Amino acid sequence: MALDGIVTRSIVHELQICVGGRINKIHQPTDNDIIIQLRSRGGNRRLLLSANPTYPRVQMTEQSFPNPLEAPMFCMLLRKHCESGVIEAVTQQEMERIIHIDIRQRDELGDESLKRIIIELMGRHSNIILFDPASGTQLDGIHHVTPSISSYRIVMPGFTYTEPPQQHKLHPLEVAQEQFMEAYRQAEIGTTDKSWLVSTFSGLSPLIAEEICLRASQAEEAIAGVATDNNVSHEMTTGKVTSLWSSFADLMTQIREHRYEPVTARMPKERVYSLP
């Protein structure tokens, strides 16, 4: 399954059940994974945060994980700032693969503070960062990125948090038909519709873009059939972009309204794909 911005949006929607939940315990069973045990609506739950370079994810889990005898430093820091805290919000940043979990905790003196766990689901660059919104600095990250690795984004205690580089694409849930048509007209000659969708709109994976194109092709074939029967050639020439917009707009409406219909399909060479 392609973990793109749309799948991330569906994950965040599912995780709204965690809002208002109180964190009882935090574990770090591996170098990449964090387990948060919390009590929320409906009882006790386990929330898995994973910065695995191959399978990064955020999900509820019922699986039990062995814990090291001595907790890693990052885990101990999360316990200090997040245990006994209440999850105030779980949000997605634009249509990016970035999830924010805001936690409000009361310290020993009774003072309240807000901390944010930032989960970046970006393949081998995935990370989990504990961030202090009041100071704008990172408290730590599960994976350190030193100045020798990246001068643009440093992930280490005390450094200002810098978001991943912006791609400056159009927001698919906010684009109007006029913007869509104008962007399509400006596409380079020879660019496929699938490649154009991926390069123009944030949060769209090639798999989702291909689904949009397939739906548009089916609609275009239907229009072509009507046009052939009625000998209306003009509809056939304008049908492609119109069908593409209609397919795109219909799917974005479904996503905007959180009407997800998970589908799994087996493709050639025994590969399995999923759509939200």
N, C-alpha and C positions, 0 to 999 in steps of 0.2 A: 504494500500500500504506500502511495506517495504521501508523505507527511508535509502537506502544503498549508497555506494560510486558511483554506476552507476547512480542512480537517482540524486544524488548531482551533478554529472558531467553534466547531461542533464539540470538541473536547472541553473548551471553556464553558460552553452552555451546559454540558453534563455535570461539570464540577461546581455549578452553582449550589448544589446540595451541601457543599462544604461550608458555605457562607453561614456564619453564626456558630460554627463548630469550635469547640475548645480543644487545643492540642494537649494531649496527655503525655506523649513520649515521642522522642525522635531517635532513630537509629540510622547508622550508615553501614550496611552489610558489605559493601564493596567500594572500590575507589570511585565508582561512577553513580552510585545509587543512594537515595535517601528515602527512608520510610517514616512517614508521619502518622502516628496513631492519634485519632481524634474522636471526640464524641459530638455528633451532629444530629440533625433531624433523622430519626429512624434508628438511632443506636450508634454503636462503635464502628469505625471504619479505618481502613488503612489506605493512605494515599502514597503512591509511589512516584517519586521524581527521579528520572534517569537522564544522565548526561552521557550515556553510552554512545561512543562515536559511530556505531553501526545501527543501533536501535534506540535512539533517544525517544523518550515518551513521558507523558504524565497521565496517570490512570489510577482508578481505584483497584485494589487487589485484595484477594483473600489468601494469597500465598504467604507462608511463613518463611522468614529468611534467617539464616544463622548470623549471629552478631559477633564481632571480634571481642576478645576479653577486654581490650582497652580501646575506647572510642577514639577515632581520629580527631584531630584538632578542629576541623571544620564542623564535625558533628557536635563537639562540645560547645562551639560558638553558637550553633543553631539552638542548642538546648538552653543556653544562657539567655538568649534574646527572644526565643519563640515559645518555649515550653510554658504551659499554663495560659498562653495567649489565646485570643479569639480571632478567627479569620474574618476580616471585615469585607474583603472583596477578592474576587478572582477575575482578572480581566486579560484581554488580548490587546496587544499594541498594534493599532491599525489592522492590516491583514497579514502581519508578519508572524513568524513562528516563534513569538516571544510571549510568555505568560507571566503576569505579575500576581503574586499572592500577598496581600496586605494583611499584617498581623498586628493587633494591638495588645500590648502586655503591660501589666502593672508590676513595677520592681519592688524590692524589699522596703523601700521608703514610701511606697504607695503612689509613686508618680507614674503616669501613663506614658508610654512611648510607642511609636509606630515603626515597625520594620517591614521591609519588603523582600520577599524571595523572588528573584528573577530567574526564570528558566528559559534558556535559549536553546531551542530545538533545531540545531543547524549542523547535523551530520558530525563530522570530525571536529567541528568547532563548537559543539554543544557545551553548555556550561550551566552551573547553578550558582548564583551569586546572592549573597546576603547584603542588602543595601539599606543605608540609613537615609530616608528622604529628607530629614531635618537638616543634615549636614551636606547631603549630596555626595557622600563618599561611600566606598565599598568597605564592608567590614571584613569580607573574605570571599573567596570563590572555591568551588570544589576542585577546579583546575586552574592553576596559576598561568597567566600569560605575562611573561616578563618583558621589559623593554628590549631585550635582545631578540625576542621572538616577534614582537609587534610594537612599533613606535606609535601607532595610531590608537590601539586599544590595549591598555594594560589592565590586567585583572589581578590585583594584589591588594592587601589591606591598606587603607589610607588613601588610595587613589580615587580621583573623581570617576564616577561611572560614565562611560561613553557608550552610547548605543551603537550597534552594528551599522556599517555604512548604509545610507539610504540609497534605494535603487531608483527613486523618482518615477515611479510608475503610477498609472491611474488607479484609483480605488474602485474595484469592480462593483461594489454595492452602492456607490454614489454617482456613477457615471450616467449621464443622460444620453438619449438616442443621438442628439446632435453631436456630442463629443465623440461618441462611438463611431459615427459615420465619418467625421473629420479625421480621426486617427486612422481609420481604415484607408481613406483616400491618400494619406501621407505615407502609407506603408511602402517599403522598397519593392520595386518590381521583382517578381520571382519569389517573394516570401510566401511561404505556405500559411494558410489561415491558422493552423495549429501553432506554428512558430510565432506568428504575429500576436496571438492571444497571450502566449506565455511572456513575450517580451514587452507587452504593452500594459498588462494589468497585474497588480501585485496579488500574491497569494494563489495564483493559478499554476498548478503543475502540468506537465505535458499530458498526464493521464486525464485530468479534468478538461483540458483544452481539447483533447481528442474526442471526449464525450460530447462536448458542445458542437464540434464540427460534424460528428456523426448524426446528431439530432437535426442539425441544420440541413445536412444532405438529404435526410429523409423528407423533411418539409419541402426542400427544393424540388425533389423528384415528384412530390405530390402536385406542386404548383406547375411543374413542367408538363405533367400529364393533363392537367386542366387546360393549360395554355395550348397544348397540341390539339386537344379536342376542339377548342374554340378558336384555334389559329391566332392566338394573341401572343406574338413574338416579344413584345415589349416587356411583358411580365417575366418572360424567361431570362432576359438580359439583366433585369434588376432584381431578380429573385434571390440571387446568391447572397448579397450583402444583407438583404431584408431578412432572409431566413436565418442568417448567422446572428443578426441582432435579436431576432425573436427567440432563438434558442438560448442565447446568452442571457437575455432579460428574464426569460422564464426560470432558468436555473438560479439566477441571482435573487429573484423574488423568493424562491423556495428556501434559499440559504438565509436571506434576510429575515425570514419569518421562522427560522429554525425548524423547518420541516425536512428533517434528514431521513433518508430511506437507504440504509446501508445495503449494498449489493456486492456479492463476491462472484467473480467470473474466472473460469479457467481458460487461459489463453494458450496459443501454440508454445511448444517446448515446455509444457507442464508448468508454466508460470501462472501464479494466481494474483489477481488484482482486486482491489476493493475500492468502492466509491461511497462517499458519505451520503 
